[in-house]
Amino acid sequence: MTTTATPATAPVASPVADGPAAVSPERTGARTAEAAELITGARERIDALDDRIIGLVQERIAVSAVIQQERIASGGRRVNLSREMEILAHYRDALGRPGTTLAMTLLELCRGKI
């Protein structure tokens, strides 16, 4: 890996010299090649986690649709407000106030178009 010195910063890896797989400190906002490498790896992990979260949300939407269909078929309402309040409390207790916002978004996604 070749390095170049820039004013007021430590030497950084040159992405051009090492091909497309090299880590770019400019892309990560890091000041060193080591930090850029760590950030890149952590971002890859976040991307993988996001993919899993999206898959779980899609699964939750499908399960919720089954519940709504059965509730409606049995003469009930599409939405069970007391259950939604339980879900909101669960997320709030686990994640604090932002958890309530997250739960509201999930509930909105899962209400579907039934």
C-alpha positions as CSV (number, residue, x, y, z in Angstrom):
1,M,0.0,0.0,0.0
2,T,1.4,3.4,-0.9
3,T,1.0,6.4,1.2
4,T,0.9,10.1,0.6
5,A,1.5,12.8,3.1
6,T,-1.0,15.7,3.2
7,P,-0.7,18.9,5.3
8,A,-2.0,18.6,8.8
9,T,-2.7,14.8,8.5
10,A,-0.9,11.6,8.9
11,P,0.0,9.6,5.9
12,V,-3.1,8.0,4.3
13,A,-3.5,5.1,1.9
14,S,-3.8,5.9,-1.7
15,P,-6.9,4.2,-3.1
16,V,-5.7,4.5,-6.6
17,A,-2.4,2.6,-6.0
18,D,-4.2,-0.4,-4.5
19,G,-7.2,-0.7,-6.8
20,P,-10.9,-0.4,-6.1
21,A,-10.9,-2.5,-2.9
22,A,-8.6,0.0,-1.2
23,V,-10.2,2.1,1.6
24,S,-10.6,5.8,1.0
25,P,-10.2,8.1,4.0
26,E,-12.1,10.7,2.1
27,R,-15.1,8.5,1.6
28,T,-15.3,7.6,5.3
29,G,-14.4,11.0,6.7
30,A,-11.5,9.4,8.6
31,R,-8.1,11.1,9.0
32,T,-6.0,7.9,8.8
33,A,-6.0,4.8,6.7
34,E,-6.4,2.7,9.8
35,A,-9.5,4.6,10.9
36,A,-10.9,4.5,7.3
37,E,-10.4,0.7,7.2
38,L,-12.2,0.2,10.6
39,I,-15.1,2.5,9.5
40,T,-15.4,0.6,6.2
41,G,-15.6,-2.7,8.0
42,A,-18.1,-1.4,10.5
43,R,-20.3,0.1,7.7
44,E,-20.3,-3.3,6.0
45,R,-21.6,-4.8,9.3
46,I,-24.2,-2.1,9.5
47,D,-25.3,-2.8,5.9
48,A,-25.6,-6.5,6.7
49,L,-27.6,-5.7,9.9
50,D,-29.9,-3.4,7.9
51,D,-30.6,-6.1,5.4
52,R,-31.5,-8.5,8.2
53,I,-33.8,-5.8,9.9
54,I,-35.5,-5.1,6.5
55,G,-36.1,-8.9,6.1
56,L,-37.6,-9.1,9.6
57,V,-39.8,-6.1,9.0
58,Q,-41.1,-7.7,5.8
59,E,-41.7,-10.9,7.8
60,R,-43.6,-8.9,10.4
61,I,-45.7,-7.3,7.8
62,A,-46.7,-10.8,6.4
63,V,-47.6,-12.2,9.8
64,S,-49.5,-9.1,10.7
65,A,-51.5,-9.5,7.5
66,V,-52.5,-13.0,8.5
67,I,-53.7,-11.7,11.9
68,Q,-55.7,-8.9,10.3
69,Q,-57.3,-11.2,7.8
70,E,-58.4,-13.6,10.5
71,R,-59.6,-10.9,12.8
72,I,-61.7,-9.3,10.0
73,A,-63.0,-12.7,8.8
74,S,-64.2,-13.4,12.3
75,G,-66.1,-10.1,12.4
76,G,-63.5,-8.1,14.3
77,R,-61.8,-4.8,13.4
78,R,-58.7,-4.5,11.2
79,V,-56.8,-2.8,14.1
80,N,-56.7,-3.9,17.7
81,L,-55.8,-0.7,19.5
82,S,-55.1,-2.3,22.9
83,R,-52.5,-4.6,21.3
84,E,-50.9,-1.6,19.5
85,M,-50.6,0.1,22.9
86,E,-48.8,-3.0,24.3
87,I,-46.4,-2.9,21.3
88,L,-45.7,0.8,21.8
89,A,-45.0,0.3,25.5
90,H,-42.7,-2.7,24.7
91,Y,-40.6,-0.6,22.3
92,R,-40.6,2.4,24.6
93,D,-39.4,0.3,27.6
94,A,-36.7,-1.4,25.5
95,L,-35.4,1.7,23.6
96,G,-36.7,4.8,25.3
97,R,-38.7,7.5,23.6
98,P,-37.2,6.8,20.1
99,G,-38.5,3.3,20.5
100,T,-42.1,4.6,20.5
101,T,-41.4,6.3,17.1
102,L,-39.9,3.1,15.7
103,A,-42.9,1.1,16.9
104,M,-45.3,3.6,15.4
105,T,-43.5,3.3,12.1
106,L,-43.7,-0.5,12.3
107,L,-47.4,-0.5,13.2
108,E,-48.0,1.8,10.2
109,L,-46.2,-0.5,7.9
110,C,-48.0,-3.5,9.2
111,R,-51.5,-2.2,9.1
112,G,-51.5,-3.0,5.4
113,K,-54.3,-2.4,2.9
114,I,-56.7,-5.1,4.1
